[in-house]
Amino acid sequence: MSEFADHVSRSLGDPATETFESRVTEQASTLIEEIDAGAFDNPTYAIGLELEVYATDTEGRLARLPPAAVEPIAPELGLHNAEINTPATAFDAEGIAEQAAALTESLETANSAFEAHDRRLVLDAMWTVGPPEGAEPYLTATEQRDGVTVASNMQQKPRYAALDRDIVARHDGTIDLELPGVELAMPSILAESLATSIQPHLQVPSAAAFPAHYNTAIRTMAPVLSLATNSPFLPGTLYGDVNPERLLEATHHESRIAVFERSINTGDRKVRFPRDIEQASDIVRRIETDALRAPCLREWVTDEPPTSTRDGFWELDYKRGTYWRWLRGLPGGQPVTPGSERSLRIEYRPLPTQPTARATIALQLLTVGAIRGLVAQEHPIVTLPWEPTRDSFYAVASDGRAAELAWVDRDGERTNDRERVIGELRAAADVGLGAAGLAPDRIETLLAPIDARIAGGPTPSEWKLEAVRAHLDAGLELSGAIHEMQQTYLEACAEGRPITDWAPGGPDR
């Protein structure tokens, strides 16, 4: 048996499960004691960002990543997926500037490397034009590797293969992906690779303050997402015999949310909207008690002695990687200032990748600024009950800005008035970014791409829907209309223009 097959086999076996869970329990208890003792407290806030992208060829068709390693990207689940991370920085004026500079430099470096291999790096939340062999063959192709069934277009890592086999088995061998107009029988979890996201991180200074920030963040998810939606369509060739107009009415503004949940979830619904916490250590206990998928032991991947805090909680951290909530708390992190080797941070996961670097930074700062500002103001938003908060989030994923938002205003009154909700969210971002040391004119400049949407400009999903509608009106079939929309999107993204400047229905091609 090969090393690959041996790893997968052991990951799916009972002995590994028992040892893994025992270590997780022990590590969780130790970590909770340290959090409660203040070992993860820090003198300041910090921020960071994960950005997921995908590759196309020069004709705009989905493509596998370049064959050679490309700095600074890291491959993700699909052979076309990659991730760029910004280093954690202090949440102050200098750190915010470093975030923007790091993201811009990383994208420029990666783009140059992609171009050398006749590839393009794409800032988009869902690919809709498949590779030359077609979207469905690409997503459903499987092969045998050392006796293990693997998705042909998934990164060939034992961890991915073990997770895939575990999850598919829980789906009785086939994952049924059903969304408006699409019914796809998947032999693997590769449909997850349709979607890409951005994930702002906010490091909270103290364990005592963490619950207020975390529970506040939960209540911002629906209104922030409503300004960011960007994945109404799946690949055009996946749609069956469907009335295009009815599809435009029924399709989700954030199909990415449903794709991820339906690709992964079984009865225990590991991908879901998160619950409130009462204390910082709850984030550890929830990882510990979460449903297990394909465990792994540290000695399977390295025989090096532990050298970092993360190494001391290796199995717990590994399990954290399958704690799929749309918001999650994480202990650990990168050092930002002297003495900040340990930290508590919020990973904000519901947001789709945006069309430009500028819009990405704007959305990151709106998110972390609003959370910090709402807490600083002691805004009563945390009194909003959890159920309407959750329902509002899924309504936005489905209906975009037409969804009803749930909110408690600064006077403590329940409101669904969108203008009031977004106005208070935006004002809180001013407070949070002002506390970080940004002048009002600098805040206005940095948040301009989002402010243009607040003022009435389209979100990316709204633009995509309108563009497809325009191509349908011009006589194209649905698949052709989606293809034309996507080509225009790619060209406009490459030019770096904000989506609010794109012509309705897309510029002439």
Secondary structure, 3 states (H helix, E strand, C coil): CCHHHHHHHHHCCHHHHHHHHHHHHHHHHHHHHHHHCCCCCCCCCEEEEEEEEEEEECCCCECCCCCCCCCCCEECCECCEEEEEEEEEECCHHHHHHHHHHHHHHHHHHHHHHHHCCEEEECCCECCCCCCCCHHHHHHCEEEECCEEEECCECCCHHHHHHHHHHHHHCCCCEEEEECCEEEEECCCHHHHHECEEEEEEEECCCCCHHHHHHHHHHHHHHHHHCCCCECCCCHHHCCCCCHHHHHHHCCCEHHHHHHHHHHCCCCCCCECCCCCCCCCHHHHHHHHCCCCCCCCHHHCCCCCCCCHHHHCHHHHHHHCCCCECEEEEEECCCCCCCCCCEEEEEECCEECCCCHHHHHHHHHHHHHHHHHHHHCCCHHHHCCHHHHHHHHHHHHHHHHHCCCCEECCCCCEECCHHHHHHHHHHHHHHHHHHCCCCHHHHHHHCHHHHHHHCCCCCHHHHHHHHHHHHHHCCCCHHHHHHHHHHHHHHHHHHCCCHHHCCCCCCCC
